[in-house]
Amino acid sequence: MRRQFLTSTTALVLLLGAGHAYAGMDEAKAFLDKEIGPLSTLSRADQEKEMQWFIDAAKPFAGMDIKVVSETIATHSYESQVLAPAFSAITGIKVTHDTIQEGDVVEKIQTQMQTGQNLYDGWVNDSDLIGTHWRYQQVRNLTDWMAGDGKDVTNPNLDLKDFIGTSFTTAPDKKLYQLPDQQFANLYWFRYDWFNDEKNKADFKAKYGYDLGVPVNWSAYEDIAEFFTGREIDGKKVYGHMDYGKKDPSLGWRFTDAWLSMAGNGDKGIPNGLPVDEWGIKVDENSRPVGSCTARGGDTNGPAAVYSIQKYLDWLKAYAPAEAQGMTFSEAGPVPAQGAVAQQMFWYTAFTASMVDASAKAVLNDDGTPKWRMAPSPHGVYWKDGMKLGYQDVGSWTLMKSTPTDRAKAAWLYAQFVTSKTVDVKKSHVGLTFIRESTIHDKSFTERAPKLGGLIEFYRSPARVQWSPTGTNVPDYPKLAQLWWQAIGDASSGAKTAQEAMDSLCAEQEKVMSRIEKSGVQGDIGPKMAEEHDLAYWNADAVKKGNLAPQLKIENEKEKPITINYDELVKSWQK
């Protein structure tokens, strides 16, 4: 399927470079002919009009060499290999688009923040850093940029309202700090064919007393995991769950990517809980972080958080393949496509592109339709209606103040080119990481939806808003995020209990926040640590103010299991 949408990069570059001494409309038309075709929400005339705007706006920067960077996923590989050469040919601005590991992107942007040395002219940087960027004020806020220095290089057809992720890249000061480039959610994945098998359905009903279906809560997920683990299907033993457990940096985002909120940690609030977010960090009425531990009114080590870690540990041990314990994120990712896993609660839709290509034939029907589906994630026993239910990654264009203005302008032109309405439908067919409402509803995705296992239905559904990135409560994402994999790695290895690991994590987070407070570097929006009291005190304080977190321990954490028929769920969205 993917080959249908991917043009040969080499052929395109040769075509764009052949016979043209100067950048301009000839190169643009060649690009539109060979790469875009009918896959755009704009008419051909409007595509050419948009390309002409880029050609004209880029003239002052012709001949400039700029460097931009992003993490390595299919979407960014396409930008780097196809869209960057095309942009260079059309505008005369030479773009080198590096793709590196996500952790390296964070490390390098931290280096540029600390040294002021211009490592890159533009960054596709996770919106998880929105709280960091707002508090340190080292990136250009795009609201002021588009009205000021960047006005002459801001596309009149940008259409910010068409972007689905700008609420995640807007700070409490109401300014836009980052422009979304790609988004993917963390959803529930399951074998639709196995769930609809009559014998599986009858055996499950006989054992558990309710229907096999998409689990609405963790209690049902646990039953389904138990049911499938060790069951023989098509002559091989299968597993009811998949995850990973190696003490490695990738273990960190397994949890910061909203695992705690799925369990019911933090407060109600979309896109993030307030005053306590899904990391368990509490802020005051001025958005100043005041604590992470329950002793200061936070929730990182509260009952909901500890329950979330304990369930992770129990399920990994009991229902996943034995080798999962020693796997990293990238090693575990391809396993469901091998055909021996019944369900996975924590599954990134960024894997969809590889799940629908020829390498995944174990989970595809003969006609190319998937044997699997994706659905909303189930929630834990502490979860309440009105809370976020999962994570959405929003890689977003970010311009550092330490980048010279002319170079930032050239990078901003490239950022708008790769997110433009001209190219966004085609780019989305390659990477399946949606950023525009108009693209999600394009007829080409209505046609392709049956081969994408529920991805289009999810992104067109009202449920989508409950999935969001890390919010603005986190005052320094690079420093705090690295604490998570170390603490939870101790629980995964058995060195600490779930409670001990989360006690350690919240204490380490508070050390970092205390240092920021003492330094004064974030001014009157930086941390201001609260007084310490016990859990009962802070729970009573939360209840008095109409909030939830930190919640008290629920004695019976195995609630009544609930499932829903997948096809009925999709119908309810369409209504």
C-alpha positions in Angstrom: 0.0 0.0 0.0 2.8 2.4 0.9 4.5 2.0 -2.4 1.4 3.4 -4.1 2.0 6.8 -2.3 5.8 6.9 -2.3 7.6 8.2 -5.4 11.2 7.3 -6.1 13.1 10.0 -4.3 16.1 9.8 -6.6 13.9 10.1 -9.7 12.1 13.1 -8.3 15.3 14.9 -7.3 16.8 14.3 -10.8 13.7 15.5 -12.4 13.6 18.7 -10.3 17.2 19.4 -10.9 17.3 18.5 -14.6 17.6 21.3 -17.2 16.7 24.2 -14.8 19.4 26.6 -13.8 17.1 28.6 -11.5 14.4 27.8 -8.9 10.9 28.7 -9.9 7.5 27.6 -11.2 8.9 25.0 -13.7 10.4 23.1 -10.7 7.1 23.6 -8.8 5.0 22.2 -11.6 7.4 19.2 -12.0 7.0 18.5 -8.3 3.2 18.8 -8.4 3.0 16.5 -11.5 5.3 13.8 -10.2 4.7 13.8 -6.4 1.4 15.4 -5.5 -1.0 14.6 -8.4 -4.6 14.5 -7.1 -3.5 14.0 -3.4 -4.2 17.5 -2.1 -7.1 19.4 -0.6 -6.3 22.2 -3.0 -7.1 22.4 -6.7 -4.2 22.3 -9.1 -4.6 26.1 -9.7 -4.5 26.8 -5.9 -1.5 24.5 -5.5 0.4 26.5 -8.1 -0.8 29.8 -6.5 0.6 28.5 -3.1 3.9 27.4 -4.8 4.2 30.9 -6.4 3.9 32.4 -2.9 6.8 30.3 -1.7 8.9 31.1 -4.7 8.4 34.9 -4.2 8.8 34.8 -0.4 12.0 32.8 -0.7 13.8 35.2 -3.1 15.7 37.2 -0.5 17.1 33.9 0.8 18.1 32.2 -2.5 21.4 30.4 -2.2 21.2 30.1 1.6 22.1 26.8 3.2 20.0 25.9 6.3 19.8 22.9 8.6 16.8 21.5 10.3 16.3 18.4 12.5 13.6 16.0 13.6 13.2 12.5 15.0 13.3 9.5 12.8 9.8 8.4 11.8 8.3 7.7 8.4 6.8 11.2 8.1 10.1 12.9 8.7 12.1 10.5 6.5 9.7 11.5 3.7 10.2 15.2 4.4 14.0 14.7 4.5 14.3 12.6 1.4 11.5 14.0 -0.9 10.1 17.3 0.4 13.4 19.0 1.3 15.0 18.4 -2.1 11.8 19.6 -3.7 11.7 22.8 -1.6 15.3 23.5 -2.4 14.7 23.1 -6.2 11.6 25.3 -6.1 12.9 28.1 -3.8 16.7 28.1 -4.2 17.1 27.7 -0.4 19.2 24.6 0.2 17.8 22.6 3.1 19.6 19.8 4.9 16.9 17.9 7.0 18.6 15.6 9.5 16.6 12.8 11.1 18.0 11.5 14.4 16.7 9.7 17.5 14.1 11.5 19.6 16.3 11.6 22.7 19.1 13.2 20.6 16.7 15.9 19.4 15.9 16.8 23.1 19.6 16.7 24.0 20.7 18.9 21.1 17.9 21.5 21.7 18.9 21.6 25.4 22.5 22.2 24.3 21.4 25.1 22.0 19.3 26.5 24.9 22.3 26.3 27.3 25.0 27.6 25.0 23.2 29.9 22.6 25.2 28.2 19.7 23.0 27.8 16.6 23.1 24.1 16.0 19.9 24.0 13.8 17.8 26.7 12.1 14.6 24.9 12.7 13.5 22.1 15.0 10.7 19.5 14.9 10.5 19.3 18.6 7.8 17.5 20.6 5.1 19.8 22.0 5.8 18.0 25.3 8.4 20.9 25.8 5.7 23.6 25.7 6.0 24.3 29.5 9.8 24.4 29.1 9.7 26.8 26.1 7.1 29.1 27.7 9.0 29.4 31.0 12.6 29.8 29.6 11.5 32.1 26.8 14.3 30.8 24.5 12.1 30.1 21.5 10.3 32.6 19.3 6.6 32.6 20.1 5.0 32.2 16.7 2.0 34.5 17.4 4.3 37.5 17.7 6.7 36.2 15.0 3.9 35.9 12.4 2.8 39.5 13.2 6.3 40.9 13.4 9.7 39.7 12.1 8.2 36.7 10.3 5.2 38.5 8.8 6.7 38.7 5.3 7.4 35.0 5.3 4.1 33.8 6.7 1.9 32.0 4.2 -1.5 33.7 3.9 -2.9 30.3 3.2 -1.4 28.7 6.4 -4.9 28.4 7.9 -4.0 27.8 11.6 -7.6 26.9 12.4 -7.2 23.8 10.2 -4.5 22.4 12.4 -5.8 19.9 15.0 -3.0 20.3 17.5 -2.5 24.0 18.2 -4.2 23.8 21.6 -1.2 21.6 22.6 1.3 24.2 21.4 -0.3 27.2 23.0 1.0 28.3 26.4 -1.0 29.9 29.3 -0.1 33.3 27.9 -2.3 32.4 24.9 0.7 32.6 22.5 1.4 29.8 19.9 5.0 28.6 20.5 5.2 25.7 18.0 3.5 24.7 14.7 2.4 21.0 14.5 4.1 18.9 11.8 3.0 15.4 12.7 0.7 13.8 15.3 0.1 10.2 16.4 -1.9 8.8 19.2 -1.4 6.0 21.7 -4.3 3.6 21.3 -5.6 0.2 22.1 -4.7 -2.4 19.4 -6.4 -5.8 19.1 -7.0 -8.8 16.8 -10.4 -8.1 15.4 -10.5 -11.5 13.7 -9.8 -13.4 17.0 -12.3 -11.3 18.9 -15.0 -12.2 16.4 -14.2 -15.9 16.3 -17.3 -17.8 17.5 -15.3 -20.3 19.6 -13.3 -17.6 21.3 -16.4 -15.6 22.0 -18.2 -18.7 23.5 -15.3 -19.8 25.6 -14.7 -16.2 26.9 -18.4 -15.8 27.8 -18.4 -19.2 29.5 -15.4 -18.3 31.6 -16.0 -14.7 32.5 -19.7 -14.2 32.2 -19.7 -11.3 29.8 -19.0 -10.7 26.1 -15.5 -10.6 24.6 -15.1 -7.1 23.1 -13.1 -3.9 23.2 -12.3 -3.4 26.9 -13.6 -0.2 28.4 -11.7 -0.6 31.6 -8.5 -2.2 32.8 -10.4 -4.9 34.6 -11.7 -6.2 31.3 -8.3 -5.8 29.6 -6.8 -8.0 32.4 -9.4 -10.7 31.8 -8.9 -10.7 28.1 -5.1 -10.8 28.6 -5.5 -13.9 30.8 -7.9 -15.5 28.4 -5.7 -15.4 25.4 -2.3 -16.1 27.1 -1.3 -19.6 26.3 -4.3 -20.2 24.0 -3.6 -22.0 20.8 -4.7 -20.3 17.6 -3.9 -21.5 14.1 -1.4 -24.0 15.6 0.6 -21.6 17.7 0.6 -20.4 21.3 -0.4 -16.7 21.6 -0.2 -14.0 24.2 -2.8 -11.7 25.7 -0.6 -8.6 26.1 2.6 -6.9 24.7 4.9 -4.4 26.4 8.6 -3.8 27.1 10.6 -3.5 30.3 14.3 -2.9 29.7 15.9 -0.1 31.8 16.5 2.2 28.9 15.6 5.8 28.0 12.6 4.5 25.9 11.1 3.2 29.1 10.6 6.8 30.2 8.2 7.9 27.6 6.3 4.6 28.0 5.1 6.3 31.2 5.3 10.1 30.7 3.1 9.5 27.6 0.1 9.5 29.8 0.1 6.0 31.3 -0.7 7.5 34.7 -3.7 9.4 33.4 -5.1 6.3 31.8 -5.1 4.8 35.3 -6.8 7.9 36.8 -3.9 9.9 38.1 -4.2 13.7 38.3 -7.3 15.9 37.9 -10.0 16.3 35.3 -9.2 18.6 32.4 -8.7 18.6 28.6 -6.0 18.7 27.2 -4.4 18.2 30.6 -5.5 17.8 34.2 -5.6 21.0 36.3 -4.3 21.8 38.9 -2.6 18.3 38.9 -1.5 16.9 35.5 -0.9 13.4 34.3 2.8 13.5 35.5 1.4 14.2 39.0 2.8 17.7 39.0 0.6 20.3 40.7 0.5 24.0 39.8 -1.0 27.0 41.6 -3.5 29.5 40.1 -0.6 31.3 38.4 0.6 28.0 36.7 3.6 27.8 39.0 4.6 24.2 39.8 4.2 23.6 43.6 5.0 19.9 43.9 5.1 16.3 42.6 4.8 14.2 45.7 1.5 13.8 47.6 3.2 15.5 50.5 2.9 18.8 48.5 -0.5 18.0 46.9 1.0 16.3 43.8 0.2 12.8 42.6 3.3 11.2 41.1 3.5 8.8 44.1 -0.3 8.7 44.9 -2.4 5.5 44.9 -3.5 6.0 41.2 0.1 6.3 40.1 1.3 3.3 42.1 -1.7 1.2 40.8 -0.7 2.1 37.2 2.9 0.9 37.7 1.8 -2.3 39.5 -0.6 -3.2 36.7 2.2 -2.6 34.2 4.5 -4.9 36.1 1.9 -7.6 36.7 0.8 -7.8 33.0 4.3 -7.7 31.6 5.2 -10.7 33.8 2.0 -12.7 33.4 0.7 -12.1 29.9 3.5 -10.9 27.5 6.2 -13.0 25.9 9.1 -13.6 28.3 11.6 -11.7 26.1 9.5 -8.5 26.4 11.0 -7.9 29.8 14.4 -7.3 28.2 13.1 -5.3 25.2 13.3 -1.6 24.4 10.5 0.4 22.6 12.0 -0.1 19.2 12.5 -3.8 19.7 8.9 -4.4 21.1 7.2 -2.3 18.4 7.2 -4.8 15.5 6.1 -7.8 17.7 2.3 -7.5 17.3 2.7 -7.6 13.5 4.3 -11.0 13.8 0.9 -12.5 14.6 1.1 -14.0 18.1 -0.4 -11.1 20.2 -4.1 -10.7 20.9 -4.1 -7.1 22.2 -1.9 -4.2 23.3 -3.1 -1.4 25.4 -0.2 1.0 24.7 0.2 1.0 20.9 1.4 4.1 18.9 -0.5 4.8 15.7 2.9 5.8 14.2 3.3 2.0 13.7 0.3 2.0 11.3 2.4 2.5 8.2 4.5 -0.5 8.9 1.4 -2.6 10.0 -0.2 -2.2 6.6 2.8 -2.9 4.3 3.9 -6.3 2.9 6.2 -7.1 5.9 3.1 -7.4 8.1 1.4 -10.2 6.1 0.8 -12.2 9.3 -1.8 -9.7 10.3 -3.3 -8.8 6.9 -6.0 -10.6 4.9 -5.4 -11.6 1.3 -7.1 -8.4 0.1 -4.8 -6.2 2.2 -7.3 -5.3 4.8 -6.1 -5.7 8.4 -7.0 -8.6 10.7 -6.6 -6.0 13.6 -8.3 -2.8 14.7 -7.4 0.1 16.9 -9.8 1.6 19.4 -9.8 4.0 22.4 -7.7 2.8 25.3 -9.4 1.4 28.4 -9.1 3.3 31.6 -8.1 2.3 35.2 -10.1 2.2 38.3 -9.2 5.7 39.4 -10.2 7.3 36.1 -13.2 9.7 36.0 -15.1 11.1 33.1 -13.6 14.4 32.0 -10.0 13.3 32.4 -7.6 12.7 29.5 -7.5 9.1 28.4 -4.2 8.8 26.5 -1.3 10.5 24.8 -0.9 12.2 21.5 2.6 13.0 20.1 2.7 16.3 18.4 6.1 16.9 16.7 6.1 20.7 16.1 8.2 23.3 14.3 10.1 25.4 16.8 12.3 28.4 16.1 15.0 29.3 18.7 15.7 32.9 19.5 19.4 32.1 19.2 18.9 31.4 15.5 19.7 34.5 13.4 16.5 36.1 12.0 17.3 35.5 8.3 18.0 31.9 8.9 14.9 31.5 11.1 12.8 33.0 8.2 14.2 30.5 5.7 13.5 27.7 8.1 10.0 29.0 8.7 9.3 28.9 5.0 10.4 25.2 4.9 8.3 24.4 7.9 5.2 25.9 6.2 6.0 24.1 3.0 6.0 20.6 4.6 2.8 21.4 6.5 1.1 23.2 3.6 -2.3 22.2 2.2 -0.6 21.5 -1.1 1.5 18.7 0.3 -0.3 17.6 3.5 -2.6 14.9 2.1 0.2 13.2 0.2 2.6 13.4 3.3 -0.2 12.0 5.5 -0.7 9.0 3.2 3.0 8.2 3.6 3.4 8.7 7.4 -0.3 8.5 8.6 0.4 11.2 11.2 -2.4 13.7 10.8 -2.2 17.5 11.6 -5.0 19.0 9.5 -8.8 18.6 9.8 -9.1 19.1 6.0 -6.7 16.2 5.4 -8.5 13.8 7.8 -11.7 14.4 5.9 -10.2 14.2 2.4 -12.0 11.7 0.2 -8.8 9.8 -0.4 -8.8 8.8 3.3 -12.5 7.8 3.2 -11.4 5.4 0.4 -8.3 4.1 2.2 -10.0 3.9 5.7 -10.9 0.1 5.4 -7.2 -0.7 5.1 -6.1 1.4 8.1 -7.8 -0.5 10.9 -9.8 2.3 12.6 -7.2 5.1 12.3 -9.4 7.3 10.2 -12.5 6.6 12.3 -10.6 7.5 15.4 -9.3 10.8 14.0 -12.8 11.8 12.7 -14.4 10.9 16.1 -15.3 13.2 19.0 -13.2 10.9 21.3 -10.0 12.3 19.8 -9.8 15.3 22.1 -9.1 13.0 25.1 -5.7 12.2 23.8 -3.1 14.9 24.3 0.6 15.5 24.8 2.4 16.6 28.0 1.1 19.9 29.1 2.4 23.1 30.6 2.7 21.9 34.2 6.1 20.4 33.4 8.6 23.2 33.9 11.7 21.5 32.3 10.9 18.5 30.2 14.5 17.5 29.3 15.6 17.5 33.0 12.5 15.8 34.4 11.8 13.3 31.6 15.2 11.5 32.1 14.3 10.8 35.7 11.4 8.5 34.7 13.1 5.7 33.0 15.6 5.3 35.8 13.0 5.2 38.6 10.6 2.9 36.7 13.5 0.8 35.5 14.2 0.0 39.1 10.6 -1.3 39.5 10.8 -3.2 36.2 14.0 -4.9 37.3 12.6 -5.8 40.8 15.1 -3.5 42.6 12.2 -1.4 44.0 8.5 -1.9 44.6 6.1 0.3 42.6 5.5 2.5 45.6 9.3 2.9 46.3 10.0 3.7 42.6 7.3 6.4 42.5 8.4 7.9 45.9 11.9 8.1 44.5 10.7 9.7 41.2 8.6 12.4 42.8 11.4 13.3 45.2 13.8 13.6 42.3 11.4 15.7 40.3 11.0 18.0 43.3 14.8 18.4 43.7 14.9 19.7 40.1 12.0 22.0 40.6 13.6 23.3 43.9 16.8 24.1 42.0 14.9 26.0 39.3 13.0 27.9 42.1 16.3 28.8 43.8 17.9 29.9 40.6 15.1 32.3 39.7 15.7 31.6 36.0 12.0 31.1 35.2 10.9 34.2 37.1 7.3 34.5 38.3 6.1 31.5 36.3 8.8 29.1 37.7 8.3 26.6 40.5 7.3 27.7 44.0 7.3 24.7 46.3 4.4 24.1 48.6 4.4 23.2 52.3 4.3 19.5 53.2 1.3 17.7 54.7 0.0 14.1 54.5 -2.1 12.6 51.8 -5.4 12.9 53.7 -4.8 16.7 54.1 -4.2 17.2 50.4 -7.1 15.0 49.3 -9.5 16.9 51.6 -8.1 20.2 50.2 -8.7 18.9 46.6 -12.2 17.8 47.4 -13.1 21.1 49.1 -12.0 22.9 45.9 -13.9 20.6 43.6 -10.8 18.7 42.4 -9.7 15.1 42.5 -6.0 14.6 43.0 -4.4 13.1 45.0 -7.1 10.5 45.4 -7.2 8.1 48.3 -6.5 4.4 47.8 -9.5 2.3 46.5 -9.6 -0.9 48.5 -10.9 -3.1 45.6 -9.0 -2.1 42.5 -10.5 -4.9 40.5 -13.7 -3.2 39.4 -16.6 -4.7 37.3 -15.2 -5.4 33.8 -16.9 -3.7 30.9 -16.5 -4.4 27.2 -18.1 -2.9 24.0 -18.6 -4.3 20.5 -16.1 -2.6 18.2 -18.5 -2.1 15.3 -21.1 -0.5 17.6 -18.5 1.8 19.0 -17.6 3.1 15.5 -21.3 3.5 14.7 -21.8 5.6 17.8 -19.0 8.0 16.7 -20.6 8.4 13.3 -23.9 9.4 14.9 
